[in-house]
Amino acid sequence: MNKPTYGITKNNIPFARIEGGDKTLMVWSGGPGNTLPKGWLFNQFTKGLSPLLDEYSLVMLTRRSGMPDGHSTRDMAEDYAALIKDEYGGHVDLIIGNSYGGIVVQHFAADYPDLCDHVVICAAAYEVSETGKALDYRFAELLSQNKPRQAYQLMAGVVSSNSLVKRILRPLLWLVGPSIQGDANNEVFRRDILIEAQAEVAHDGRESLARITIPTLILAGAHDNYFPMELFLETEKLIPGGKLIVYPDKGHNVLNDHQAANDMLAWITEGMDK
């Protein structure tokens, strides 16, 4: 896999780009928080997507930096739409909305169907569970207080549901928290992350999902700490022609190996053959 190049879009969205095929794949990353991973951590986030790079160049994006108060997930979708119109000629081939990005892409797919050919809602549903909302809000509060060690230690249970792994991860995440979240002492970042958390709490994608007309795939882990299975099943029902794939052995991180990427390619090919 080629090394990523980093930058900021004209409308202030951080991005990392990996050159690959001629088509354009956007990955809207998880959150809350608009800092992109780097180095080893970036490789961990993207290694599962490598089967896509023969056809696609990959652009990973977070949310806009310097959001106004009350910026909603629908407003974030509008930010991405403006970017695609302004810097990508009004079209990209595939968008993967992962976790937080997956709740934003629900509004995008409904409101801007001409800007993308295929959408994947990955590890996200029409709303976040109450447990997930509370966890992310506390995570955002800690980072807004410049406490990255405590914030990332809180996430040990999200990374794995295995009790032994969680016991190992808690001290490890305490140690590496500051290096993961290098912007935790940036005033704009600390404000943005609370705005993102508030938007997550308020998000309800049901009305948008019912208006989606472009091909949409949902990828779900059966042991997701943020989204119980009933939320994934209801999300599939709400999307006309939507398709749900459930990974029985996975949790919130369904992009951690090549299986999801291969399933996306098969789904796109299957649609083209119809």
Accessible surface in RSA format (square Angstrom, percent):
REM  Atomic radii and reference values for relative SASA: ProtOr
REM  Chains: A
REM  Algorithm: Lee & Richards
REM  Probe-radius: 1.40
REM  Slices: 20
REM RES _ NUM      All-atoms   Total-Side   Main-Chain    Non-polar    All polar
REM                ABS   REL    ABS   REL    ABS   REL    ABS   REL    ABS   REL
RES MET A   1   112.36  58.2  26.01  17.2  86.34 205.6  34.51  29.3  77.85 103.1
RES ASN A   2    90.17  62.2  79.08  76.4  11.10  26.7  18.20  43.8  71.97  69.6
RES LYS A   3   186.70  91.1 170.18 104.4  16.51  39.3 113.66 102.3  73.04  77.8
RES PRO A   4    33.67  24.5  19.27  17.6  14.39  52.3  19.27  15.9  14.39  89.4
RES THR A   5    87.30  62.1  83.22  84.4   4.07   9.7  77.44 104.0   9.86  14.9
RES TYR A   6    81.27  37.9  47.42  27.0  33.85  88.1  47.56  35.7  33.71  41.6
RES GLY A   7    24.25  29.9   0.00   N/A  24.25  29.9  21.17  58.1   3.08   6.9
RES ILE A   8   101.16  57.6  74.32  55.4  26.84  64.7  74.32  53.5  26.84  72.8
RES THR A   9     9.23   6.6   2.78   2.8   6.45  15.4   4.16   5.6   5.07   7.7
RES LYS A  10   162.01  79.0 120.08  73.7  41.93  99.8  88.07  79.3  73.93  78.8
RES ASN A  11    42.64  29.4  32.60  31.5  10.04  24.2  38.77  93.3   3.87   3.7
RES ASN A  12    68.44  47.2  67.87  65.6   0.56   1.4  14.41  34.7  54.03  52.2
RES ILE A  13     0.62   0.4   0.62   0.5   0.00   0.0   0.62   0.4   0.00   0.0
RES PRO A  14    19.05  13.9  19.05  17.4   0.00   0.0  19.05  15.7   0.00   0.0
RES PHE A  15    44.03  22.0  43.97  27.2   0.05   0.1  43.97  26.7   0.05   0.2
RES ALA A  16     0.00   0.0   0.00   0.0   0.00   0.0   0.00   0.0   0.00   0.0
RES ARG A  17    62.27  26.1  60.87  31.0   1.41   3.4  21.39  29.2  40.88  24.8
RES ILE A  18     0.33   0.2   0.28   0.2   0.05   0.1   0.33   0.2   0.00   0.0
RES GLU A  19    95.55  54.9  92.13  69.7   3.41   8.1  55.89 108.1  39.66  32.4
RES GLY A  20    39.66  48.9   0.00   N/A  39.66  48.9  12.74  35.0  26.92  60.3
RES GLY A  21    14.89  18.4   0.00   N/A  14.89  18.4  10.85  29.8   4.04   9.0
RES ASP A  22   153.82 107.7 117.86 117.3  35.96  85.0  40.10  94.4 113.71 113.4
RES LYS A  23    78.04  38.1  75.27  46.2   2.78   6.6  52.82  47.5  25.22  26.9
RES THR A  24    22.52  16.0  22.52  22.8   0.00   0.0   1.11   1.5  21.41  32.4
RES LEU A  25     0.00   0.0   0.00   0.0   0.00   0.0   0.00   0.0   0.00   0.0
RES MET A  26     0.00   0.0   0.00   0.0   0.00   0.0   0.00   0.0   0.00   0.0
RES VAL A  27     4.12   2.7   4.12   3.7   0.00   0.0   4.12   3.6   0.00   0.0
RES TRP A  28     0.00   0.0   0.00   0.0   0.00   0.0   0.00   0.0   0.00   0.0
RES SER A  29    14.22  12.0  13.38  17.9   0.84   1.9  13.01  27.7   1.21   1.7
RES GLY A  30    27.45  33.9   0.00   N/A  27.45  33.9  14.08  38.6  13.38  30.0
RES GLY A  31    25.43  31.4   0.00   N/A  25.43  31.4   7.67  21.0  17.77  39.8
RES PRO A  32     5.51   4.0   0.27   0.3   5.23  19.0   0.27   0.2   5.23  32.5
RES GLY A  33     7.78   9.6   0.00   N/A   7.78   9.6   3.78  10.4   4.00   8.9
RES ASN A  34    10.02   6.9   6.25   6.0   3.78   9.1   0.43   1.0   9.59   9.3
RES THR A  35    39.48  28.1  19.03  19.3  20.44  48.7  21.34  28.7  18.14  27.4
RES LEU A  36    13.15   7.3   6.09   4.4   7.06  17.7   6.16   4.3   6.99  18.8
RES PRO A  37    18.01  13.1  11.92  10.9   6.08  22.1  17.30  14.3   0.70   4.4
RES LYS A  38   135.97  66.3 121.62  74.6  14.35  34.2  68.10  61.3  67.87  72.3
RES GLY A  39    50.37  62.1   0.00   N/A  50.37  62.1  42.02 115.3   8.35  18.7
RES TRP A  40   178.84  71.8 167.74  81.2  11.11  26.1 150.29  80.1  28.56  46.3
RES LEU A  41    43.31  24.1  42.13  30.1   1.17   2.9  42.13  29.6   1.17   3.2
RES PHE A  42     0.85   0.4   0.85   0.5   0.00   0.0   0.85   0.5   0.00   0.0
RES ASN A  43    75.12  51.8  74.60  72.1   0.52   1.2  17.88  43.0  57.24  55.3
RES GLN A  44    57.59  32.2  49.60  36.2   7.99  19.0  14.26  30.4  43.33  32.9
RES PHE A  45   101.69  50.9  90.00  55.7  11.69  30.4  95.26  57.8   6.43  18.4
RES THR A  46     0.00   0.0   0.00   0.0   0.00   0.0   0.00   0.0   0.00   0.0
RES LYS A  47    94.95  46.3  93.69  57.5   1.26   3.0  53.35  48.0  41.60  44.3
RES GLY A  48     0.83   1.0   0.00   N/A   0.83   1.0   0.28   0.8   0.54   1.2
RES LEU A  49     0.90   0.5   0.90   0.6   0.00   0.0   0.90   0.6   0.00   0.0
RES SER A  50    37.20  31.4  28.28  37.7   8.91  20.5  21.67  46.1  15.53  21.8
RES PRO A  51    32.68  23.8  14.20  12.9  18.48  67.2  25.75  21.3   6.93  43.0
RES LEU A  52     0.15   0.1   0.00   0.0   0.15   0.4   0.15   0.1   0.00   0.0
RES LEU A  53    22.17  12.3  17.25  12.3   4.92  12.4  17.45  12.3   4.72  12.7
RES ASP A  54   131.80  92.3 104.20 103.7  27.60  65.3  30.42  71.6 101.38 101.1
RES GLU A  55    76.18  43.7  69.59  52.6   6.59  15.7  33.60  65.0  42.57  34.8
RES TYR A  56     4.52   2.1   4.52   2.6   0.00   0.0   0.00   0.0   4.52   5.6
RES SER A  57     3.78   3.2   3.78   5.0   0.00   0.0   1.14   2.4   2.64   3.7
RES LEU A  58     0.04   0.0   0.04   0.0   0.00   0.0   0.04   0.0   0.00   0.0
RES VAL A  59     0.43   0.3   0.43   0.4   0.00   0.0   0.43   0.4   0.00   0.0
RES MET A  60     5.82   3.0   5.82   3.9   0.00   0.0   5.43   4.6   0.39   0.5
RES LEU A  61     0.34   0.2   0.34   0.2   0.00   0.0   0.34   0.2   0.00   0.0
RES THR A  62     1.03   0.7   1.03   1.0   0.00   0.0   1.03   1.4   0.00   0.0
RES ARG A  63     1.65   0.7   0.81   0.4   0.85   2.0   1.65   2.3   0.00   0.0
RES ARG A  64    67.70  28.4  66.34  33.8   1.36   3.2   3.49   4.8  64.21  38.9
RES SER A  65    31.01  26.2  28.96  38.6   2.06   4.7   9.37  20.0  21.64  30.3
RES GLY A  66    35.84  44.2   0.00   N/A  35.84  44.2  18.60  51.0  17.24  38.6
RES MET A  67     0.42   0.2   0.09   0.1   0.33   0.8   0.03   0.0   0.39   0.5
RES PRO A  68    64.10  46.7  57.32  52.2   6.78  24.7  64.09  52.9   0.01   0.1
RES ASP A  69   112.75  79.0  89.47  89.1  23.28  55.0  36.49  85.9  76.26  76.1
RES GLY A  70    64.21  79.2   0.00   N/A  64.21  79.2  42.49 116.6  21.72  48.6
RES HIS A  71    14.07   7.7  10.53   7.3   3.54   9.0   9.22   9.5   4.85   5.6
RES SER A  72    42.69  36.1  41.08  54.8   1.61   3.7  36.79  78.3   5.90   8.3
RES THR A  73     4.79   3.4   4.23   4.3   0.57   1.4   0.00   0.0   4.79   7.2
RES ARG A  74    94.08  39.5  93.37  47.6   0.71   1.7  52.40  71.6  41.68  25.3
RES ASP A  75    46.92  32.9  46.31  46.1   0.61   1.4   4.97  11.7  41.95  41.8
RES MET A  76     1.45   0.8   1.05   0.7   0.40   1.0   1.18   1.0   0.27   0.4
RES ALA A  77     0.12   0.1   0.12   0.2   0.00   0.0   0.12   0.2   0.00   0.0
RES GLU A  78    95.83  55.0  95.50  72.2   0.34   0.8  21.08  40.8  74.75  61.0
RES ASP A  79    16.56  11.6  15.07  15.0   1.49   3.5   3.36   7.9  13.20  13.2
RES TYR A  80     1.44   0.7   1.44   0.8   0.00   0.0   1.44   1.1   0.00   0.0
RES ALA A  81     1.35   1.2   1.35   2.1   0.00   0.0   1.35   1.9   0.00   0.0
RES ALA A  82    48.13  44.3  40.79  62.9   7.35  16.7  45.82  64.5   2.32   6.1
RES LEU A  83     1.74   1.0   0.11   0.1   1.63   4.1   1.74   1.2   0.00   0.0
RES ILE A  84     0.00   0.0   0.00   0.0   0.00   0.0   0.00   0.0   0.00   0.0
RES LYS A  85   118.58  57.9  98.85  60.7  19.74  47.0  57.24  51.5  61.34  65.3
RES ASP A  86    87.33  61.2  60.52  60.2  26.81  63.4  22.60  53.2  64.72  64.6
RES GLU A  87    64.93  37.3  31.40  23.8  33.53  79.8  14.60  28.2  50.33  41.1
RES TYR A  88    56.41  26.3  36.63  20.8  19.78  51.5  30.95  23.3  25.46  31.4
RES GLY A  89    77.32  95.3   0.00   N/A  77.32  95.3  41.61 114.2  35.71  80.0
RES GLY A  90    21.37  26.3   0.00   N/A  21.37  26.3  14.04  38.5   7.33  16.4
RES HIS A  91    74.37  40.6  65.98  45.9   8.39  21.5  47.06  48.5  27.32  31.8
RES VAL A  92     0.32   0.2   0.00   0.0   0.32   0.8   0.32   0.3   0.00   0.0
RES ASP A  93    29.07  20.4  28.14  28.0   0.93   2.2   3.76   8.8  25.31  25.2
RES LEU A  94     0.03   0.0   0.03   0.0   0.00   0.0   0.03   0.0   0.00   0.0
RES ILE A  95     0.00   0.0   0.00   0.0   0.00   0.0   0.00   0.0   0.00   0.0
RES ILE A  96     0.00   0.0   0.00   0.0   0.00   0.0   0.00   0.0   0.00   0.0
RES GLY A  97     0.00   0.0   0.00   N/A   0.00   0.0   0.00   0.0   0.00   0.0
RES ASN A  98    28.80  19.9  28.80  27.8   0.00   0.0   0.10   0.2  28.70  27.7
RES SER A  99    18.98  16.0  18.04  24.1   0.94   2.2   6.26  13.3  12.72  17.8
RES TYR A 100     7.23   3.4   2.00   1.1   5.24  13.6   6.31   4.7   0.92   1.1
RES GLY A 101     0.00   0.0   0.00   N/A   0.00   0.0   0.00   0.0   0.00   0.0
RES GLY A 102     0.00   0.0   0.00   N/A   0.00   0.0   0.00   0.0   0.00   0.0
RES ILE A 103     1.40   0.8   1.40   1.0   0.00   0.0   1.40   1.0   0.00   0.0
RES VAL A 104     0.02   0.0   0.02   0.0   0.00   0.0   0.02   0.0   0.00   0.0
RES VAL A 105     0.01   0.0   0.00   0.0   0.01   0.0   0.00   0.0   0.01   0.0
RES GLN A 106     0.03   0.0   0.00   0.0   0.03   0.1   0.03   0.1   0.00   0.0
RES HIS A 107    10.47   5.7  10.47   7.3   0.00   0.0   5.74   5.9   4.73   5.5
RES PHE A 108     0.00   0.0   0.00   0.0   0.00   0.0   0.00   0.0   0.00   0.0
RES ALA A 109     0.21   0.2   0.00   0.0   0.21   0.5   0.00   0.0   0.21   0.5
RES ALA A 110     9.56   8.8   0.00   0.0   9.56  21.8   0.00   0.0   9.56  25.3
RES ASP A 111    47.92  33.6  22.41  22.3  25.51  60.3  15.46  36.4  32.46  32.4
RES TYR A 112    44.98  21.0  40.81  23.2   4.17  10.9  26.50  19.9  18.48  22.8
RES PRO A 113    45.83  33.4  40.02  36.5   5.81  21.1  40.02  33.0   5.81  36.1
RES ASP A 114   126.86  88.9 104.75 104.3  22.11  52.3  35.80  84.3  91.06  90.8
RES LEU A 115    15.56   8.7  15.56  11.1   0.00   0.0  15.56  10.9   0.00   0.0
RES CYS A 116     4.81   3.6   0.00   0.0   4.81  11.3   0.23   0.6   4.58   4.9
RES ASP A 117    62.58  43.8  54.35  54.1   8.23  19.5  15.53  36.5  47.05  46.9
RES HIS A 118    30.09  16.4  30.09  20.9   0.00   0.0  19.18  19.8  10.91  12.7
RES VAL A 119     0.00   0.0   0.00   0.0   0.00   0.0   0.00   0.0   0.00   0.0
RES VAL A 120     0.00   0.0   0.00   0.0   0.00   0.0   0.00   0.0   0.00   0.0
RES ILE A 121     0.00   0.0   0.00   0.0   0.00   0.0   0.00   0.0   0.00   0.0
RES CYS A 122     0.00   0.0   0.00   0.0   0.00   0.0   0.00   0.0   0.00   0.0
RES ALA A 123     0.13   0.1   0.13   0.2   0.00   0.0   0.13   0.2   0.00   0.0
RES ALA A 124     0.00   0.0   0.00   0.0   0.00   0.0   0.00   0.0   0.00   0.0
RES ALA A 125     0.00   0.0   0.00   0.0   0.00   0.0   0.00   0.0   0.00   0.0
RES TYR A 126    20.02   9.3  20.02  11.4   0.00   0.0   0.00   0.0  20.02  24.7
RES GLU A 127    46.17  26.5  46.17  34.9   0.00   0.0   0.64   1.2  45.53  37.2
RES VAL A 128     5.08   3.3   4.03   3.7   1.04   2.5   4.03   3.5   1.04   2.8
RES SER A 129    17.77  15.0  11.47  15.3   6.30  14.5  17.41  37.1   0.35   0.5
RES GLU A 130   129.75  74.5 121.81  92.2   7.94  18.9  68.77 133.0  60.97  49.8
RES THR A 131    99.06  70.5  91.22  92.5   7.84  18.7  59.86  80.4  39.21  59.3
RES GLY A 132     0.74   0.9   0.00   N/A   0.74   0.9   0.74   2.0   0.00   0.0
RES LYS A 133    24.60  12.0  23.91  14.7   0.69   1.7   7.68   6.9  16.92  18.0
RES ALA A 134    65.95  60.6  52.08  80.4  13.87  31.6  61.12  86.1   4.84  12.8
RES LEU A 135    37.40  20.8  33.12  23.7   4.28  10.8  36.95  26.0   0.45   1.2
RES ASP A 136     7.68   5.4   7.68   7.6   0.00   0.0   0.73   1.7   6.95   6.9
RES TYR A 137    66.89  31.2  66.48  37.8   0.41   1.1  42.81  32.2  24.08  29.7
RES ARG A 138   103.78  43.6 102.70  52.4   1.08   2.6  37.21  50.9  66.57  40.3
RES PHE A 139    12.12   6.1  12.12   7.5   0.00   0.0  12.12   7.3   0.00   0.0
RES ALA A 140     0.00   0.0   0.00   0.0   0.00   0.0   0.00   0.0   0.00   0.0
RES GLU A 141    55.48  31.8  55.41  41.9   0.07   0.2   7.45  14.4  48.03  39.2
RES LEU A 142    11.47   6.4  11.47   8.2   0.00   0.0  11.47   8.1   0.00   0.0
RES LEU A 143     0.04   0.0   0.04   0.0   0.00   0.0   0.04   0.0   0.00   0.0
RES SER A 144    18.07  15.3   9.94  13.3   8.12  18.7   3.62   7.7  14.45  20.2
RES GLN A 145    85.28  47.7  66.08  48.3  19.20  45.7  33.68  71.7  51.60  39.1
RES ASN A 146    68.02  46.9  52.14  50.4  15.88  38.2   7.33  17.6  60.69  58.7
RES LYS A 147    85.59  41.8  82.90  50.9   2.69   6.4  40.35  36.3  45.24  48.2
RES PRO A 148    15.26  11.1  15.26  13.9   0.00   0.0  15.26  12.6   0.00   0.0
RES ARG A 149    86.97  36.5  86.91  44.3   0.06   0.1  15.38  21.0  71.60  43.4
RES GLN A 150    69.13  38.7  64.94  47.5   4.19  10.0  26.16  55.7  42.97  32.6
RES ALA A 151     0.00   0.0   0.00   0.0   0.00   0.0   0.00   0.0   0.00   0.0
RES TYR A 152    30.44  14.2  30.44  17.3   0.00   0.0  20.48  15.4   9.96  12.3
RES GLN A 153    58.92  32.9  56.43  41.2   2.49   5.9   7.53  16.0  51.39  39.0
RES LEU A 154    65.68  36.6  47.93  34.3  17.76  44.6  55.54  39.0  10.14  27.3
RES MET A 155    21.77  11.3  21.77  14.4   0.00   0.0  12.50  10.6   9.27  12.3
RES ALA A 156     0.30   0.3   0.30   0.5   0.00   0.0   0.30   0.4   0.00   0.0
RES GLY A 157    25.31  31.2   0.00   N/A  25.31  31.2  19.25  52.8   6.06  13.6
RES VAL A 158    21.39  14.1  16.19  14.7   5.20  12.5  16.19  14.1   5.20  14.1
RES VAL A 159    90.58  59.6  63.36  57.4  27.22  65.6  68.92  59.9  21.66  58.7
RES SER A 160    24.02  20.3  17.00  22.7   7.02  16.2  15.17  32.3   8.85  12.4
RES SER A 161    78.67  66.5  53.70  71.7  24.97  57.5  26.37  56.1  52.31  73.3
RES ASN A 162    78.35  54.0  69.86  67.5   8.50  20.5  20.01  48.2  58.34  56.4
RES SER A 163    69.68  58.9  64.68  86.3   4.99  11.5  36.07  76.8  33.61  47.1
RES LEU A 164   102.43  57.0 102.37  73.2   0.06   0.2 102.37  71.9   0.06   0.2
RES VAL A 165    56.16  37.0  56.13  50.8   0.03   0.1  56.16  48.8   0.00   0.0
RES LYS A 166    51.00  24.9  51.00  31.3   0.00   0.0   4.16   3.7  46.84  49.9
RES ARG A 167   144.18  60.5 131.70  67.1  12.48  29.7  61.68  84.3  82.50  50.0
RES ILE A 168   104.54  59.5  97.98  73.0   6.56  15.8 102.61  73.9   1.93   5.2
RES LEU A 169    25.78  14.4  25.78  18.4   0.00   0.0  25.78  18.1   0.00   0.0
RES ARG A 170    99.95  42.0  99.95  51.0   0.00   0.0  29.43  40.2  70.52  42.7
RES PRO A 171    74.42  54.2  70.32  64.1   4.10  14.9  73.95  61.1   0.47   2.9
RES LEU A 172    85.27  47.5  82.84  59.3   2.43   6.1  84.79  59.6   0.48   1.3
RES LEU A 173    18.35  10.2  18.35  13.1   0.00   0.0  18.35  12.9   0.00   0.0
RES TRP A 174    96.95  38.9  96.95  46.9   0.00   0.0  75.77  40.4  21.18  34.4
RES LEU A 175   121.78  67.8 105.74  75.6  16.05  40.3 105.74  74.3  16.05  43.2
RES VAL A 176    50.72  33.4  48.60  44.0   2.12   5.1  50.72  44.1   0.00   0.0
RES GLY A 177     0.00   0.0   0.00   N/A   0.00   0.0   0.00   0.0   0.00   0.0
RES PRO A 178    50.21  36.6  41.15  37.5   9.05  32.9  42.23  34.9   7.98  49.6
RES SER A 179    94.52  79.9  58.40  77.9  36.12  83.2  58.14 123.8  36.38  51.0
RES ILE A 180    40.69  23.2  27.47  20.5  13.23  31.9  30.99  22.3   9.71  26.3
RES GLN A 181    10.91   6.1   8.35   6.1   2.56   6.1   0.00   0.0  10.91   8.3
RES GLY A 182    52.45  64.7   0.00   N/A  52.45  64.7  30.10  82.6  22.35  50.0
RES ASP A 183    59.66  41.8  58.98  58.7   0.69   1.6   2.61   6.1  57.06  56.9
RES ALA A 184     3.24   3.0   2.91   4.5   0.33   0.8   2.91   4.1   0.33   0.9
RES ASN A 185   107.16  73.9  86.15  83.3  21.01  50.6  16.91  40.7  90.25  87.2
RES ASN A 186    68.47  47.2  62.60  60.5   5.87  14.1  11.32  27.2  57.15  55.2
RES GLU A 187   122.34  70.2 116.66  88.3   5.68  13.5  62.50 120.9  59.85  48.9
RES VAL A 188    71.12  46.8  68.90  62.4   2.22   5.4  70.97  61.7   0.15   0.4
RES PHE A 189     6.58   3.3   4.77   3.0   1.81   4.7   5.91   3.6   0.67   1.9
RES ARG A 190    62.10  26.1  60.96  31.1   1.14   2.7   4.06   5.5  58.04  35.2
RES ARG A 191   103.59  43.5  97.69  49.8   5.90  14.0  52.52  71.8  51.07  30.9
RES ASP A 192     0.71   0.5   0.71   0.7   0.00   0.0   0.46   1.1   0.25   0.3
RES ILE A 193     0.37   0.2   0.00   0.0   0.37   0.9   0.31   0.2   0.06   0.2
RES LEU A 194    50.79  28.3  50.79  36.3   0.00   0.0  50.79  35.7   0.00   0.0
RES ILE A 195     6.61   3.8   6.02   4.5   0.59   1.4   6.02   4.3   0.59   1.6
RES GLU A 196     0.10   0.1   0.10   0.1   0.00   0.0   0.00   0.0   0.10   0.1
RES ALA A 197     1.11   1.0   0.27   0.4   0.84   1.9   0.61   0.9   0.50   1.3
RES GLN A 198    85.84  48.0  79.01  57.7   6.83  16.3  32.88  70.0  52.97  40.2
RES ALA A 199     7.89   7.3   0.09   0.1   7.80  17.7   6.00   8.4   1.89   5.0
RES GLU A 200     3.83   2.2   3.83   2.9   0.00   0.0   2.87   5.5   0.96   0.8
RES VAL A 201    65.42  43.1  58.41  52.9   7.02  16.9  58.41  50.7   7.02  19.0
RES ALA A 202    82.19  75.6  51.15  78.9  31.05  70.6  60.43  85.1  21.76  57.7
RES HIS A 203     7.37   4.0   0.00   0.0   7.37  18.9   4.59   4.7   2.78   3.2
RES ASP A 204    62.92  44.1  45.62  45.4  17.30  40.9  26.25  61.8  36.67  36.6
RES GLY A 205     0.00   0.0   0.00   N/A   0.00   0.0   0.00   0.0   0.00   0.0
RES ARG A 206   106.43  44.7 104.61  53.3   1.82   4.3  29.89  40.9  76.53  46.4
RES GLU A 207   103.04  59.2  90.96  68.8  12.08  28.8  76.85 148.7  26.19  21.4
RES SER A 208     0.76   0.6   0.28   0.4   0.48   1.1   0.00   0.0   0.76   1.1
RES LEU A 209     0.00   0.0   0.00   0.0   0.00   0.0   0.00   0.0   0.00   0.0
RES ALA A 210    56.16  51.6  39.50  61.0  16.65  37.9  39.90  56.2  16.26  43.1
RES ARG A 211    96.54  40.5  82.50  42.1  14.04  33.4  62.23  85.1  34.30  20.8
RES ILE A 212     0.79   0.4   0.09   0.1   0.70   1.7   0.09   0.1   0.70   1.9
RES THR A 213   112.44  80.0  77.32  78.4  35.13  83.7  74.27  99.8  38.17  57.7
RES ILE A 214    18.94  10.8  15.39  11.5   3.55   8.5  16.26  11.7   2.69   7.3
RES PRO A 215    68.25  49.7  56.84  51.8  11.41  41.5  67.97  56.1   0.28   1.7
RES THR A 216     2.50   1.8   0.05   0.1   2.45   5.8   0.05   0.1   2.45   3.7
RES LEU A 217     0.00   0.0   0.00   0.0   0.00   0.0   0.00   0.0   0.00   0.0
RES ILE A 218     0.00   0.0   0.00   0.0   0.00   0.0   0.00   0.0   0.00   0.0
RES LEU A 219     0.00   0.0   0.00   0.0   0.00   0.0   0.00   0.0   0.00   0.0
RES ALA A 220     0.00   0.0   0.00   0.0   0.00   0.0   0.00   0.0   0.00   0.0
RES GLY A 221     0.48   0.6   0.00   N/A   0.48   0.6   0.00   0.0   0.48   1.1
RES ALA A 222    40.18  36.9  18.66  28.8  21.52  49.0  18.66  26.3  21.52  57.0
RES HIS A 223   104.05  56.9  91.97  63.9  12.08  30.9  65.80  67.8  38.25  44.5
RES ASP A 224    13.24   9.3   0.00   0.0  13.24  31.3   0.03   0.1  13.21  13.2
RES ASN A 225    61.07  42.1  42.93  41.5  18.14  43.7  18.52  44.6  42.54  41.1
RES TYR A 226    14.87   6.9  14.87   8.5   0.00   0.0  10.39   7.8   4.49   5.5
RES PHE A 227     6.42   3.2   4.91   3.0   1.51   3.9   4.91   3.0   1.51   4.3
RES PRO A 228    51.54  37.6  42.73  39.0   8.81  32.0  51.54  42.6   0.00   0.0
RES MET A 229    52.90  27.4  47.35  31.3   5.55  13.2  45.48  38.7   7.43   9.8
RES GLU A 230   114.43  65.7 108.22  81.9   6.21  14.8  55.02 106.4  59.41  48.5
RES LEU A 231    17.34   9.7  17.34  12.4   0.00   0.0  17.34  12.2   0.00   0.0
RES PHE A 232     0.00   0.0   0.00   0.0   0.00   0.0   0.00   0.0   0.00   0.0
RES LEU A 233    81.16  45.2  80.74  57.8   0.41   1.0  80.74  56.7   0.41   1.1
RES GLU A 234    62.72  36.0  61.60  46.6   1.11   2.7  16.55  32.0  46.17  37.7
RES THR A 235     0.00   0.0   0.00   0.0   0.00   0.0   0.00   0.0   0.00   0.0
RES GLU A 236    54.92  31.5  51.32  38.8   3.60   8.6   9.40  18.2  45.52  37.2
RES LYS A 237   162.53  79.3 127.20  78.0  35.33  84.1  82.47  74.2  80.05  85.3
RES LEU A 238    40.78  22.7  32.31  23.1   8.47  21.3  35.57  25.0   5.20  14.0
RES ILE A 239     4.55   2.6   0.38   0.3   4.17  10.0   0.38   0.3   4.17  11.3
RES PRO A 240    81.28  59.2  56.29  51.3  24.99  90.8  69.02  57.0  12.26  76.2
RES GLY A 241    81.15 100.1   0.00   N/A  81.15 100.1  43.61 119.7  37.54  84.1
RES GLY A 242    16.56  20.4   0.00   N/A  16.56  20.4   0.17   0.5  16.39  36.7
RES LYS A 243    75.59  36.9  74.42  45.7   1.17   2.8  51.46  46.3  24.13  25.7
RES LEU A 244    25.83  14.4   5.56   4.0  20.27  50.9   5.56   3.9  20.27  54.5
RES ILE A 245    35.87  20.4  32.86  24.5   3.01   7.3  35.87  25.8   0.00   0.0
RES VAL A 246    55.25  36.4  35.90  32.5  19.35  46.6  35.90  31.2  19.35  52.5
RES TYR A 247     5.90   2.8   5.90   3.4   0.00   0.0   5.90   4.4   0.00   0.0
RES PRO A 248    91.80  66.9  87.53  79.8   4.27  15.5  87.68  72.4   4.12  25.6
RES ASP A 249   133.98  93.9 103.84 103.4  30.14  71.3  34.98  82.3  99.00  98.7
RES LYS A 250    20.78  10.1  16.98  10.4   3.79   9.0  20.78  18.7   0.00   0.0
RES GLY A 251    24.14  29.8   0.00   N/A  24.14  29.8  13.26  36.4  10.88  24.4
RES HIS A 252    26.02  14.2  21.90  15.2   4.12  10.5  20.34  21.0   5.68   6.6
RES ASN A 253    85.71  59.1  76.88  74.3   8.83  21.3  31.55  75.9  54.17  52.4
RES VAL A 254     0.50   0.3   0.00   0.0   0.50   1.2   0.00   0.0   0.50   1.4
RES LEU A 255    10.63   5.9   8.25   5.9   2.38   6.0   9.59   6.7   1.04   2.8
RES ASN A 256    65.27  45.0  55.38  53.5   9.89  23.8  12.53  30.2  52.74  51.0
RES ASP A 257    58.92  41.3  54.14  53.9   4.78  11.3  34.72  81.7  24.20  24.1
RES HIS A 258    89.82  49.1  87.09  60.5   2.73   7.0  53.61  55.2  36.21  42.1
RES GLN A 259    92.17  51.5  84.65  61.9   7.51  17.9  27.41  58.3  64.75  49.1
RES ALA A 260     0.25   0.2   0.25   0.4   0.00   0.0   0.25   0.3   0.00   0.0
RES ALA A 261     0.25   0.2   0.00   0.0   0.25   0.6   0.00   0.0   0.25   0.7
RES ASN A 262    74.54  51.4  68.92  66.6   5.61  13.5  24.07  57.9  50.47  48.8
RES ASP A 263    37.42  26.2  35.04  34.9   2.39   5.6   2.12   5.0  35.30  35.2
RES MET A 264     0.00   0.0   0.00   0.0   0.00   0.0   0.00   0.0   0.00   0.0
RES LEU A 265    38.99  21.7  38.08  27.2   0.90   2.3  38.38  27.0   0.61   1.6
RES ALA A 266    61.07  56.1  49.88  77.0  11.18  25.4  57.50  81.0   3.57   9.4
RES TRP A 267    23.49   9.4  20.59  10.0   2.90   6.8   6.22   3.3  17.28  28.0
RES ILE A 268    11.52   6.6  11.17   8.3   0.36   0.9  11.52   8.3   0.00   0.0
RES THR A 269    74.17  52.8  74.11  75.1   0.07   0.2  49.09  65.9  25.08  37.9
RES GLU A 270    77.57  44.5  71.31  53.9   6.26  14.9  32.29  62.5  45.28  37.0
RES GLY A 271    40.48  49.9   0.00   N/A  40.48  49.9  25.05  68.7  15.43  34.6
RES MET A 272   135.46  70.1 101.38  67.1  34.07  81.1  97.88  83.2  37.57  49.8
RES ASP A 273   115.03  80.6  79.66  79.3  35.37  83.6  31.22  73.5  83.81  83.6
RES LYS A 274   193.32  94.3 127.17  78.0  66.15 157.5 111.71 100.5  81.61  86.9
END  Absolute sums over single chains surface
CHAIN  1 A    11850.7       9544.9       2305.8       6500.5       5350.2
END  Absolute sums over all chains
TOTAL         11850.7       9544.9       2305.8       6500.5       5350.2
